[in-house]
């Protein structure tokens, strides 16, 4: 309705672990909502579809400087462009630059907030910024709830999952229970709790942990001293192409996340949604926003974070209740279809920004 | 949450879901009839309880295909006039037997519900020195009757209220009396009018519910920002079942008579903004653009004003106000229309439409639509892609949009095609029904 379009500011873009950003920005671009795309840092090289390549060609990386300077540079570059709103895609530097530029240009601004970026800003700064923003988009209810408590108006739009790439597969044969865990090998993923739970399991099982990271050594050590080498395997990282197959070979996905010593925690890990889309029940600890997707006894089981006993009991339970396994898996798929369809989520993101910035 | 083995196995036999409705069937709520029908098609067992006896006859083929027959509560007299005790003297007798049975069954629950109703009545009083609000006494009694009906039905495992004011309050209180979990659907006025849920009542009901369903993302955002931890799900109505059936039986063949024919459908109430439509018509009339406008409408508080505007602008021969129509007749009107217009507005008291079902129907038939970017409408219509959006209150922009459609046949054809595609791909009612059913299965587990 108005002539102006949206200016998007990202952090390092693109990044392999942030494919969700690509799909959301692409949805805006394809509907002709974007005036320009800036990044406050250079990104990594990521293989994408042709549509994504064209998008990446439009990204202008700002020179390395503090937020004030980057804002100045942006204002220079935006001269003559009709802008109706400026959106920082992360709550730290991108949001700050967005706020500065918007104040200068007299337009509206807003920002998205995910998980780690929320903890890179002092809470009082974040809350004040959120209250001033025309539009705050949170991707999980953990962080949304925190901001709402501060009096800001927050829209909750999860990053969806591609339901055509992750499709339900029949369960593998039920000789041994096959468990899968996926994630970077860092403390907050809680894989050490999972290994501790594995020592208590009564049912025959096999556990694969996919991913790499700083904790690898410690976890290998842990597996060895529990003599679990034959049952637990750290199989290193897998590409996104290989993941659907990994889910189909497992009976259950386990997400034993915990709050780490610095207070960092998962929001809603993508692997949880992907496994659910593949029709796999998820056993997860009730941390961050995981409980928003994993419904206890509905689409999976929730356990106490850091409690190996409770985790082991949950796994043993599903090991004997086969009908339960399929039932939960079916509900999991239904829930993802209902709530986390990527097309629906990006559509929502687009609508929201269009309305908030009146364009 | 530690795992408790005793809770397994669950839902070997999933029970029935009780729908609690204020009125049913209603012409303005065809989507509820459609929802009930579709939930049964999804294999859920439903029981329908209606708080107000139904007065209007509703022509609908769908009603006969629904297995759940509505159970009505007795009528109560109006609370507006007489004093509370006079009202009680007349009406209490209908409720006493139920109340007695419910108290015998679960005295603590009834006590809790009575406490909640009374506390709400006190909180919501108009001024500090006013009496407690009487309406909650009525809702308490109705809840007791509902609880009694649920106990007699015997197989209900979950209660669901439609519209988050009165019906949901009754559902909430009945849930306390029966210890059954409940959920509700929030639509439009019921969300945004503070007078319908005074003194934080909505938030209280949200906290107590298992989950909440609403029909637009805009509503969901608003509800989520009230701060309750209960999950809120957005499930669009989609095209209603009866309309889908009509479309299947009668393949759309749009037949305009050469005139530019604007169609509007809805009650004559301010939030629909038909006054702006009439003013836009006046502009077309002034410019001597040949056109005709049909507003298929049930009367409402805005009727006088609309009629006055029509005469004041000399539009008696170009703007027509036929009364309400059956879905089949309406389908015929859609096919004859060259443009569909619903210039919705947000009222000062906050009242607004969600995603009007008639917009979806017009788009499904392939009529180019013109509306305003308020509430949930931008979720359906993308300006210039599958319809046109003009600012609300702006009759000039609306007239301009009509002129664009008149002059640019390509645009009209593109909008029409894209609109049909939007409805097929994103507003498929059966798909949403499957989602809602999965929610009931999950939530009632």
Contacts between the chains, C-beta under 8 A, distances in Angstrom:
chain1	res1	chain2	res2	distance
A	1	B	373	6.6
A	1	B	383	5.8
A	1	B	389	5.9
A	1	B	390	7.4
A	1	B	391	6.7
A	31	B	382	7.0
A	31	B	385	7.8
A	144	B	224	7.3
A	145	B	229	7.3
A	148	B	224	7.7
A	148	B	225	6.1
A	148	B	227	5.6
A	149	B	227	7.5
A	153	B	221	8.0
A	153	B	225	5.5
A	154	B	224	7.6
A	154	B	225	6.5
A	155	B	221	4.9
A	155	B	224	8.0
A	156	B	220	7.9
A	156	B	221	7.5
A	156	B	224	5.7
A	286	B	1	5.6
A	292	B	231	6.9
A	295	B	442	5.9
A	295	B	445	7.8
A	296	B	1	5.7
A	297	B	7	6.6
A	297	B	8	7.8
A	297	B	10	6.0
A	297	B	445	6.0
A	298	B	442	4.4
A	298	B	443	7.7
A	298	B	445	5.2
A	299	B	442	6.9
A	301	B	3	5.8
A	302	B	1	4.9
A	303	B	1	7.2
A	303	B	2	6.8
A	303	B	3	6.5
A	304	B	1	6.9
A	304	B	2	5.8
A	307	B	2	7.4
A	310	B	2	4.7
A	310	B	3	6.3
A	313	B	2	7.5
A	313	B	3	5.1
A	313	B	5	7.6
A	314	B	3	4.6
A	317	B	3	6.0
A	317	B	5	6.4
A	317	B	8	7.1
A	321	B	8	6.4
A	321	B	9	7.1
A	323	B	9	7.8
A	324	B	8	6.9
A	324	B	9	6.9
A	331	B	438	6.9
A	331	B	441	6.9
A	331	B	442	5.5
A	331	B	445	7.9
A	334	B	434	7.8
A	334	B	435	7.4
A	334	B	438	3.8
A	334	B	441	7.9
A	334	B	442	7.4
A	335	B	438	6.9
A	335	B	442	6.6
A	337	B	435	6.9
A	337	B	438	7.9
A	338	B	233	7.2
A	338	B	235	7.5
A	338	B	435	4.2
A	338	B	438	6.2
A	338	B	439	6.8
A	339	B	233	7.0
A	347	B	379	7.9
A	347	B	426	7.5
A	348	B	217	5.4
A	348	B	379	7.6
A	351	B	217	6.8
A	351	B	378	5.3
A	351	B	379	5.1
A	352	B	217	7.4
A	352	B	221	7.8
A	354	B	378	6.1
A	354	B	382	8.0
A	355	B	218	7.8
A	355	B	373	6.6
A	355	B	378	5.2
A	358	B	373	7.9
